């Protein structure tokens, strides 16, 4: 699994997160080409107009633009691959007159100026556009609801499949004008899945113990798979309002004691924090908090419960 975060304990901010996700886009492209899984750690950094992506055991090489750093990273992966290096891809791409042309278009489409791929929650439908394409095909984590010709390509509506795993997934566009290779690729970041939630409910031994929900307490998520669970009780019909506060991009979910999901939210609050508002009848409930994607960090909670009154 991919876990991104600070090495020296400094803040892991949104720009760092975007840069890490851009690197993962290139890694996914390398894997789609048939490259083996990387057994080493990827280190990345960005500051002002300098960009770095390196692999453990190698010297750091800074680049003046994100595209050049990502291209260098792709070459690096090709060189390390026992499978792809035999095809001499890296040497061909490194010829000066064609250094960036072969992948410039694909980098543009995938990275989109280093903006992270759109997020897709379970049971949501997301529409993506695939230029210069006639049909759309998705990987195993997605299902296509429909697609239609739109402008110079196709527009596809996709949603997470029942067995989808959180992380980056691909939508490929194909055209009769190009054989065996996609003409366009769109990335989607699935941030939760029904299969994952069901598994968490069924495997109680993997569910962390609930602690009382208190406003203002500080907490810390050590990685993107860790979950914090807080129990609370509503004694009379009330409007509950929970918000996360801090630099960590977290997702909040309210469930009842049987595990039924009542409400979930990702970026409804300020600075990528979640905000949950829900009218609840009397009963016992759980608020669970997880990191939205790849990362770690601190957060605290603001808790408000207002009783509902009949006029």
Buried (B, 14 or more C-beta within 10 A) or exposed (E): EBBBBEEEEEEBBEEBBBBBBBBBBBBBBBBEBEBEEBEEEBBBBBEEEEBBBBBEEEEEBBBEEBBBBBBBBBBBBBEBBEEBBEEEBBEEBEEEEEBEEBBEBBBEBBBBEBEBBEBBBBEEEBEBBBBBBBBBBBBEBBBBEEBEEBEEBBBBBBBBBEEBBBBBBBBBBBBEEEEEEBBBBBBBBBBBBBBBBEEBBEEEEEBEEBEEBEEEEEBEBEEBEBBBBBBBEBEEEBBBBBBBBBBBBBBBBBBBEEBEBEBBBBBBBEEBBBBBEBEBEEEEBBBBBBBBBBBBBBBBBBBEBEEEEEE
